[in-house]
Amino acid sequence: MDEEYDVIVLGTGLTECILSGIMSVNGKKVLHMDRNPYYGGESSSITPLEELYKRFQILEGPPESMGRGRDWNVDLIPKFLMANGQLVKMLLYTEVTRYLDFKVVEGSFVYKGGKIYKVPSTETEALASNLMGMFEKRRFRKFLVFVANFDENDPKTFEGVDPQNTSMRDVYRKFDLGQDVIDFTGHALALYRTDDYLDQPCLETINRIKLYSESLARYGKSPYLYPLYGLGELPQGFARLSAIYGGTYMLNKPVDDIIMENGKVVGVKSEGEVARCKQLICDPSYIPDRVQKAGQVIRIICILSHPIKNTNDANSCQIIIPQNQVNRKSDIYVCMISYAHNVAAQGKYIAIASTTVETAEPEKEVEPALELLEPIDQKFVAISDLYEPIDDGSESQVFCSCSYDATTHFETTCNDIKDIYKRMAGSAFDFENMKRKQNDVFGEADQ
Amino acid sequence: MSGAPPSYSFVALPPRAKDGLVVFGKNSARPRDEVQEVVYFPAVDHDAESKVECTYISIDQVPRTHAIVISRPAWLWGAEMGANEHGVCIANEAINAREPAAETEALLGMDLVRLGLERGTTAKEALDIIVSLLDEHGQGGNYYEDAHSCHSFQSAYLLVDRDEAWVLETVGKYWAAERITEGVRCICNHLSLATKLDEEHPELRTYAQSQGWWTGDDEFNFAQVFSPADDRLDCCAGQDSLEKQEESITVQTMINILRDKASGVCIDSESFLTTASIVSVLPQNRSSPCIHYFTGTPDPSRSIFKPFIFVDDVKLVPKAQSPCFGDDDPAKKEPRFQEKPDRRHELYKAHEWARAVIESDEEQGRTLRKTMLELEKQGLEAMDEILSSPEPPDPAEVGDLFYDCVDTEMKFFK
């Protein structure tokens, strides 16, 4: 403290840790602080289990049937990594994977007509699936071939579609896809939470479907990865990266004030001392007066003693409930992981149902998901506000991240990181920016 | 005289068959190692005065032949069963009669099936064509690809269209026929026509009298008169199976009957195997298409039925067609069948793997069988939707239907 830094980062959520790592790798002097004694903030994994009960104010604590509390690492934010997604790219470029182990999620399922169907992961699985009728499947296959061949830089692949003007609705119409297939494509492959994308230009949706297919092709089974010991390992991995490039970490450090001069940030006061900086990165909880509410997310953490029915006894899976299957605007998601990932005691499963809140009775909204999970040993209900920054930081040099949304992957988080980077650095984010440099202090340079 | 192969051909007509649909089916029993292929031939115009090379003989070609899809032993020209673009289906049965079948090469029963399909626009018209050709060219020749013995048989036919069915039974150039407009009927490797004859060869009865088989005094009973002395006239496992169905007959019912080994309809014996099967559904409502399901592989209890619909641009299915040896084919050279080439098509070979799995690995076999039946069910459901739809299907959507189904099936066979 009482020093001058290029960047001060407040909060050790995943977004903040990744940005901290990027800034350090690029030669900035970074101070990273968190008021909590642990990494992760909202994106932490809670351990031991007793802490989870305490956090949700369940006073009696966990029953003996839950096993050793220390065997549990419960994520507060349920998400998986897309195998070909941006977060995996960041992990690979930064070599943070050196410290982490991942497992492929065993399956993805989609809810239709009150039942769940596996999202096919192989050609024969797709051919055998009764998620679609025979003719729908044949049309859908033609559509997927079109998407796979589509190259926005090669008009020969367009087949009469204009990537910047043709709506996705019109692309579906071109291939004569029915409503069920459209729901499946938009929600289980392109992973949209609402149907707003239908009237947008099709390029983004095509790229999302490509991302899904490429992620799926990476490991088979499903397009998702999950880290052993829980998502809390991720921010720690990036924090370690920042540290080896000279970043300074201070946990359990309260932030008394953010000091502004002439509308520009100049430092942070903590316990009577001031650290000065040119730029500030933080999560919304550190600057409540500079963010606005943008909705709410409900997340219900359920502890089970059984795999979810009709998932072929999967140890890990995702279930997507497309919004119009349950007359809503946003999809409901279930992420399930288990003892196989070292996040629960033997024989226990953690399933987290989440969605964007749309009514005054959010718990009622997720009931279709909870019905799939019964019997549930224990439920923890969290309703979180979603925040987004009021200003873009161009004057204040305060760059606030967005809250984690209800999606079950990190693509929106990575988009937020790239956007913040661009505003801070004045140039578009390039994954090369994350590559390790020759000058890391421990001499771990690649030769 | 060897036993005639135990094939079975079936028809069910509304209201005994459900929803105004005529349902036709056949199990083709043939020598165990014989490969059947499924082949589509488009409609063709032919030069005046041209000839067509049947299995053994050459006959006059007609100006135009209809589009047909047939299942046939890969070595011969004709067909065991098939359909044409006008909704006519024909199947034949090899039969032993009192009079030995001619060994002199002429038209085979299978040749006449194909010729009837190529030339007839209704079942009756096809029948008339067959009996006319029979009169002109006779029937005879080896039914099997066998260099050492000549296996010849008389022939019976089941001819079906959207309105009616005909049973035609032939002995040499003599024949009798019965028209069927309701209920169910099965023909097998025995003569079945009795006293109800709607058409017959003009000299049938005088011929029977001249042979001393009929006195002219009692009622003429075709099967009684022409069957071998030791034949059990009332025996037909298929007819029993068909008649005891309590529900209305559907495509699935027909498939289940064809798969039934306990009744003997599905043959898997030392000498014979059901080497291919067909089920056709012919809507009486002409705005709906006829749909024809072929296995293309042996033993319907281990095969799946795949749909075919006639449209103008049907995609050929090379994987269900056997290799072609042209003029070098031992079946075309004399003396016949001096060699036996490998006639297995890609689907047949892939299916051999599946049959081996089903026989040897109980768990994997059961899973594979279940998956394949689920695939078949999806096909049947899609066809039901077509039959229920007020509009005809988009030709572009069904032209590659059979091709796609064969391709899909093979993906499940390593």
Interface residues (C-beta under 8 A of the other chain):
Chain A: E123 T124 L127 A128 N130 G133 M134 F135 R138
Chain B: T371 E374 L375 Q378 G379 E381 A382 E385 E397 D404 T408 K411 F412
